[in-house]
Amino acid sequence: MRPVADAPLRVFELRGAAAAEALDWLHVHAEVQGAIEDEAMVTVWLVGALPVLPHTGIEVRELPVDPDAPVATGLEHDVPILVASDLLVRPPWVARPEGFRGVELLVPRGGAFGSGEHGSTQAALRCLHAMWDAPPSFGDVGTGSGILALYAQVRGTQRLAACDIDAASVAAARELLPTAQVTLGGAETMPACAGLVANMTGTELTASMPAILRCWQRSHALVLSGMREHEVDAVGALVPHAVVHRETVGAFTSVGYRGTGVAR
Ligand SMILES: C[S@@+](CC[C@H](N)C(=O)[O-])C[C@H]1O[C@@H](n2cnc3c(N)ncnc32)[C@H](O)[C@@H]1O
């Protein structure tokens, strides 16, 4: 259950080996307003209470929030996010930077993961952008807000499919992409697609890989994102193709595989 939007901002310190994984989980299951990750701990700003974490061995400490003091959440300023020199993400209420002529994705900040700030989203977008080969159909596994499918739509792909196991994400993606086929569930709920992207944790990618590979028709590019450095090789070993492009943004890496170029 997501916290209500007008609940107060609270800040928590998470310590322990699984703190970074817990932050990934919170991005999906809570209203994360900002986070600072360092070697020893994660500090996270949430709207409302910290949900019960499924990870073990995490020490949680709530920090006081001074409502009168400016809070540096890192994400609270709605500004255009320049993902590449010619690729921009912004909420609709933020103006386009003067002179910008590239690809623009208008994504409102909402309850679903994927408004452009997260390194895994940016790594996925950078890889898609670098490898874009105009697939006739495009699938987005773990769509969140729908931002990656939106990229394909903006680049002209007509047939869009997306899925997410989180109902709030499915609702958000349907709102952003009214013509897309958005299903509640994993890659096994999607039709076969010429090009495909999946931005999920390494563990989620590993578990979903058989369904992801069944869904990908292999005519156009496949992009996998959301992996931390130590997960890249293990996930890559599940894909029987050569990586042709790789991007790393912050702690997250994406890899891209070329299709045959022959649409089915
Ligand atoms: C890191 S977010 C990515 C959101 C968005 N695609 C982006 O790039 O910003 C991962 C999303 O995958 C969803 N997810 C996790 N496991 C999944 C699975 N097995 N099948 C489909 N969606 C999944 C989560 O609910 C979450 O919305």
The ligand as a Gaussian input file, in Angstrom:
#p B3LYP/6-31G(d) Opt

LIG

0 1
 C       13.260000      -0.324000     -11.495000
 S       11.551000      -0.183000     -11.784000
 C       11.577000       0.336000     -13.503000
 C       10.447000       1.243000     -13.902000
 C       10.593000       1.873000     -15.279000
 N       10.592000       0.865000     -16.311000
 C       11.876000       2.667000     -15.363000
 O       12.764000       2.310000     -16.141000
 O       11.998000       3.669000     -14.640000
 C       11.112000      -1.899000     -11.885000
 C        9.643000      -2.167000     -12.102000
 O        9.527000      -3.565000     -12.366000
 C        8.400000      -4.089000     -11.701000
 N        8.652000      -5.519000     -11.557000
 C        9.430000      -6.173000     -10.652000
 N        9.458000      -7.494000     -10.919000
 C        8.695000      -7.675000     -12.029000
 C        8.353000      -8.823000     -12.807000
 N        8.801000     -10.031000     -12.519000
 N        7.569000      -8.651000     -13.882000
 C        7.095000      -7.412000     -14.199000
 N        7.373000      -6.299000     -13.499000
 C        8.178000      -6.423000     -12.432000
 C        8.307000      -3.286000     -10.422000
 O        6.999000      -3.299000      -9.907000
 C        8.763000      -1.901000     -10.896000
 O        7.666000      -1.094000     -11.289000

